[in-house]
Amino acid sequence: MNYFSSDFKLGVLGGGQLGKMLLAETRKFDIYTCILEQSPEAPCANICDEFHLGDLMNYDDVYNFGKKVDLLTIEIELVNIDALKQLEKEGLKIFPQPHVLEIIQHKGIQKDFYIQHDIPTAPYQRFSNVADLKNAGLSFPFVWKVAQFGYDGTGVKVVRNSEDLLGLPDTECITEQLIPFKNELAVIVARNIDGEIKTYPVVEMEFHPEANQVEYVICPARIADSVAKKATEIALKVAASFEHIGLLAVEMFQTEADEIIVNEVAPRTHNSGHYSIEASNTNQFEQHVRTILNLPLGCTESKVAGIMVNLVGAENYSGDVVYENMNAILAMPGVTPHIYGKKQTRPFRKMGHVTIVNKDINKAREIAEKVKNTIRVISK
């Protein structure tokens, strides 16, 4: 099949900001795109070739959409797996593959997968509900995670005492041992249909203490070469175990003893790779297109040091969004804002990001701090 022809239609499940940035690369290659998304005001709504309204978790919506396209991919993993399996059975190419998505969708099954494949991860337990968890008599502190449908810090909580158990939703969940760590790291692995594999440099992530969201992504990570090598090797082992096609973002902890353990993975373009749009030879979104179309993979090396600052809704503001002090950050050297096009802001909602590039990673980090303290995402 010629992907670079008017006969080919690429379908994408999800129309959020990751889809929007992906569409910039499909435009570059003039690939015809179809988006399925339930919100008519989604960031992708006005920039794809075809926009279809539908629920990503609804079997019929996903199945019927899949019958309209020649190849199907995702920008979010919370999709109806049964519909994807049926479409795959009927011959539709779907990347990442449905069986990979099925494992990753469920944090308990994902953790079981790591143990089965000898991948280092934090000790954990699975529970059917909160009552079973409370009766287990676990020692505090520990990390609680909802088994499915958590995102961006939602569905994750550090439980330090019995009072912290009171507000937990009564749903299937896992608990993990709280790991003392020096750094949170991530490696994005790209793999095409022929099995060609490339990794992006190890990045370091700094988190907001309250929202449990990434505030800064720093590339390259400020770690020893030996630690970076170990993190890359483990990310490659994870990717080899899944045999995924597409991108796989592997999030990891660097312990106080410089061991690397896997936290979780995302089978798609990822927040930890946004810096690559400005800083890399081939950004993660173009690379995703290359992987799923089985094209030669692009160079993953950075041209310059890059730091990403997440733009999230300020606390105590909800409603029609306003970006304050945009001119001020645009006057700073090496600063590029990306606004996702979401009309409504709310506290800690991801509304955009800003990339800062500089030959000196420490200088880039200084400018990133200024950006963070200058721009505000508020409402009218």
C-alpha positions in Angstrom: 0.0 0.0 0.0 1.3 3.5 -0.9 0.9 5.6 2.2 1.8 8.7 0.2 -1.3 8.6 -2.0 -4.9 9.9 -1.9 -6.1 6.3 -1.5 -4.6 5.8 2.0 -6.5 6.9 5.2 -4.8 6.9 8.6 -7.2 6.6 11.5 -6.3 7.9 15.0 -8.3 7.1 18.1 -8.3 10.3 20.2 -8.3 13.9 19.2 -6.4 15.6 22.1 -3.1 17.4 22.2 -1.0 14.4 21.3 -3.2 13.9 18.2 -2.8 17.6 17.3 1.0 17.4 17.4 0.9 14.1 15.4 -1.2 15.8 12.7 1.6 18.4 12.2 3.8 15.5 11.0 1.1 13.8 8.9 0.6 17.2 7.2 4.3 17.3 6.5 4.0 14.0 4.6 0.5 14.9 3.2 -1.1 11.8 4.8 -4.9 11.8 4.9 -6.1 11.6 8.5 -9.3 10.6 10.2 -9.9 11.3 13.9 -12.4 9.6 16.3 -13.1 11.7 19.4 -16.1 12.4 21.6 -15.7 16.1 22.1 -16.5 18.4 19.1 -14.1 21.0 20.6 -11.1 18.6 20.7 -7.8 20.1 19.6 -7.8 17.9 16.5 -11.3 18.8 15.4 -10.5 21.5 12.8 -7.1 20.3 11.5 -7.7 16.7 10.4 -9.1 15.6 7.1 -12.1 13.8 8.7 -13.4 14.3 12.2 -15.8 11.6 13.6 -17.6 12.0 16.9 -17.7 8.9 19.0 -16.8 7.3 22.3 -13.4 5.6 22.3 -14.6 3.1 24.9 -17.7 2.2 22.9 -17.4 -1.0 20.8 -19.6 0.1 17.9 -18.1 3.6 17.7 -14.5 2.2 17.5 -15.4 -0.7 15.2 -17.4 1.4 12.7 -14.6 4.0 12.6 -12.0 1.3 12.1 -13.9 0.0 9.0 -13.4 3.5 7.4 -9.6 3.6 7.5 -6.6 1.6 6.1 -4.5 1.7 9.3 -5.4 2.5 12.8 -3.3 4.1 15.6 -3.9 5.8 18.9 -3.0 8.9 20.8 -4.5 7.6 24.1 -4.6 4.0 25.3 -8.0 4.1 26.9 -9.9 2.6 24.0 -12.2 -0.4 23.4 -9.9 -3.4 23.1 -12.7 -5.9 22.0 -13.4 -3.7 19.0 -9.7 -3.5 18.1 -9.4 -7.3 18.4 -12.3 -7.8 16.0 -10.9 -5.3 13.5 -7.5 -6.9 13.7 -9.1 -10.3 13.1 -10.8 -8.8 10.0 -7.4 -7.7 8.6 -7.0 -4.1 9.8 -3.5 -3.2 10.7 -3.5 -1.6 14.2 -0.4 -0.2 15.9 0.3 -0.5 18.7 -1.2 -3.9 18.6 -4.4 -4.6 20.6 -2.8 -7.3 22.8 -0.1 -4.8 23.9 -2.7 -2.1 24.7 -4.7 -4.7 26.7 -1.7 -5.5 29.0 -0.9 -1.8 29.5 -4.5 -0.6 30.1 -4.6 -2.6 33.4 -1.8 -1.7 35.9 -2.1 -5.0 37.7 -1.7 -7.0 34.5 1.1 -4.7 33.5 3.0 -5.4 36.7 2.4 -9.1 36.3 3.9 -8.8 32.9 7.1 -7.2 34.3 7.5 -10.1 36.8 7.0 -12.7 34.1 9.7 -11.1 31.9 12.2 -10.4 34.7 11.8 -6.7 34.5 12.8 -4.8 37.7 9.7 -3.1 39.3 8.5 -2.1 42.7 6.9 -4.9 44.8 3.1 -4.8 44.5 -0.2 -6.4 45.4 -3.5 -6.5 43.5 -6.9 -5.9 45.2 -10.4 -6.3 43.8 -11.7 -3.4 46.0 -10.8 -1.1 48.8 -12.4 -3.3 51.4 -9.9 -6.1 50.6 -7.1 -3.6 50.7 -8.1 -2.3 54.1 -8.3 -5.9 55.4 -4.9 -6.8 54.1 -3.1 -5.0 57.0 -0.5 -3.4 54.8 2.4 -1.4 56.4 2.4 2.3 55.8 3.4 4.1 53.7 2.6 2.7 50.2 1.5 3.9 46.8 -2.1 3.2 45.8 -3.1 3.1 42.1 -6.4 2.6 40.4 -6.1 -0.5 38.2 -7.6 1.1 35.1 -8.3 4.6 33.6 -5.9 6.6 35.8 -4.0 9.4 34.1 -1.8 12.5 34.8 -1.7 11.8 38.6 -5.4 11.0 38.7 -5.9 7.6 40.4 -2.5 7.7 42.2 -2.0 8.4 45.9 0.7 8.0 48.5 -1.1 6.4 51.5 0.8 7.4 54.6 -1.8 6.4 57.3 -5.2 4.9 57.8 -6.9 8.3 57.3 -5.6 8.4 53.7 -7.6 5.2 53.0 -10.9 6.9 53.7 -11.3 8.8 50.4 -10.2 6.1 48.0 -12.7 5.0 45.4 -14.0 1.5 45.8 -12.5 0.0 42.7 -10.0 -2.6 41.6 -6.5 -1.3 42.5 -2.9 -2.1 43.2 -0.6 -1.1 45.9 3.2 -0.6 45.5 6.1 -0.4 47.9 7.1 3.3 48.2 10.6 3.4 46.6 13.1 6.0 47.8 14.5 7.4 44.6 16.9 10.1 43.4 15.4 10.7 40.0 12.4 9.8 37.8 13.6 9.0 34.4 12.1 8.1 31.0 13.3 6.5 27.8 11.2 6.5 24.6 11.7 3.4 22.4 10.7 3.5 18.7 10.1 0.2 16.9 8.8 -0.3 13.3 7.2 -3.3 11.7 10.5 -4.7 10.4 11.8 -4.6 14.0 14.2 -1.7 13.6 14.6 -0.1 17.0 15.9 3.3 18.2 15.9 5.0 21.6 15.8 8.6 22.5 18.2 10.0 25.2 17.3 9.4 28.8 15.3 12.3 30.2 14.8 13.4 33.8 11.4 14.4 35.1 10.6 16.9 37.9 7.1 16.5 39.3 4.7 19.0 40.9 4.4 17.8 44.6 0.6 18.3 44.9 -0.7 17.4 41.4 1.7 14.5 40.8 2.2 15.8 37.3 5.4 16.4 35.4 6.4 20.0 35.6 9.8 19.8 33.8 11.3 17.3 31.4 15.1 17.7 31.1 17.1 16.3 28.2 19.7 15.0 28.6 19.1 13.8 32.1 21.7 15.1 34.6 22.9 11.6 35.6 26.1 9.5 35.2 26.7 7.8 31.9 26.6 4.4 33.6 23.1 5.1 34.9 21.9 6.3 31.5 23.2 3.2 29.9 21.5 1.0 32.5 18.2 2.9 32.0 18.4 2.5 28.2 19.2 -1.2 28.4 16.1 -1.8 30.7 13.9 0.2 28.4 15.0 -1.9 25.4 14.3 -5.1 27.4 10.8 -3.8 28.2 10.2 -3.0 24.5 11.6 -6.4 23.4 9.2 -8.1 25.9 6.2 -6.3 24.5 7.3 -6.6 20.8 5.3 -3.5 20.3 5.1 -1.5 17.1 5.1 2.3 17.5 6.5 4.3 20.4 6.9 3.0 24.0 7.6 5.5 26.8 9.2 3.7 29.7 9.1 5.6 33.0 11.6 4.5 35.6 13.0 5.3 39.1 16.7 5.7 39.8 17.1 4.5 43.4 19.5 5.9 46.0 21.7 2.9 45.1 21.6 3.8 41.4 19.4 0.8 40.5 16.8 1.3 37.8 13.3 0.0 38.3 10.3 0.3 35.9 7.3 2.3 37.1 5.0 2.0 34.1 4.8 2.5 30.4 2.8 4.4 27.8 2.4 2.8 24.3 2.3 6.1 22.4 3.8 9.5 22.1 4.4 10.9 25.5 4.8 14.1 27.6 8.4 13.1 28.3 9.2 13.4 24.5 7.6 16.8 23.8 11.1 18.5 24.0 12.0 16.6 20.8 9.9 18.9 18.6 12.5 21.6 18.9 15.6 19.7 20.3 15.8 16.4 18.3 16.8 15.6 14.8 13.6 13.6 14.5 10.8 14.5 16.9 8.7 11.8 18.6 5.6 12.5 16.5 7.3 12.1 13.2 9.0 9.0 14.6 5.6 7.6 15.5 4.4 8.0 11.9 7.6 6.3 10.7 7.1 3.3 13.0 3.5 2.5 12.1 4.1 3.0 8.4 7.2 0.8 8.5 9.5 3.6 7.3 13.2 3.9 8.1 13.5 5.4 11.6 14.8 8.9 12.0 17.8 10.0 14.0 16.9 10.3 17.7 20.0 12.3 18.8 19.4 15.8 20.2 20.7 18.8 18.3 20.7 20.9 21.5 19.8 20.5 25.1 16.0 20.8 25.7 13.7 21.4 28.6 9.9 21.2 28.5 7.7 23.1 30.9 4.1 21.9 31.2 1.5 24.6 31.1 -1.4 23.6 33.4 -4.4 25.4 34.6 -3.7 27.6 37.6 -5.4 26.7 40.9 -8.7 28.4 41.6 -9.4 29.1 37.9 -12.0 27.4 35.8 -13.7 28.5 32.6 -12.7 30.1 29.3 -8.9 30.1 29.2 -6.6 33.1 29.1 -2.8 32.8 28.7 -1.1 35.7 30.6 2.3 37.1 29.9 2.8 35.3 26.6 4.8 38.2 25.2 7.2 38.0 28.1 8.1 34.4 27.5 8.4 34.9 23.8 11.1 37.5 24.4 13.2 34.9 26.2 15.9 33.1 24.1 15.2 29.7 22.8 11.6 29.6 24.0 8.8 28.0 22.0 5.2 27.7 23.4 2.8 25.1 22.2 -0.9 25.9 23.0 -3.2 22.8 22.8 -6.4 24.6 21.8 -8.5 23.5 24.8 -11.1 26.2 25.3 -11.8 25.5 29.0 -9.2 25.6 31.8 -9.4 24.0 35.3 -6.8 23.5 38.0 -3.9 21.4 36.8 -5.5 20.6 33.4 -2.8 20.3 30.8 -3.3 23.3 28.5 0.0 23.4 26.6 3.8 23.2 27.0 6.8 25.4 26.5 10.2 24.1 25.1 13.4 25.8 26.0 16.5 25.0 24.0 20.1 26.0 24.8 23.6 24.6 24.3 24.0 24.7 28.1 21.5 22.5 29.9 21.9 24.5 33.1 21.2 27.8 31.3 18.1 26.1 29.8 17.0 25.1 33.2 17.3 28.7 34.5 15.2 30.0 31.6 12.7 27.2 32.2 12.2 28.4 35.8 11.6 32.0 34.5 9.0 30.7 32.0 7.3 28.7 34.7 7.1 31.7 37.0 6.0 34.1 34.2 3.3 32.6 32.2 -0.1 31.8 33.8 -3.0 29.8 32.6 -6.1 31.4 34.1 -9.8 32.0 33.1 -11.7 35.2 32.1 
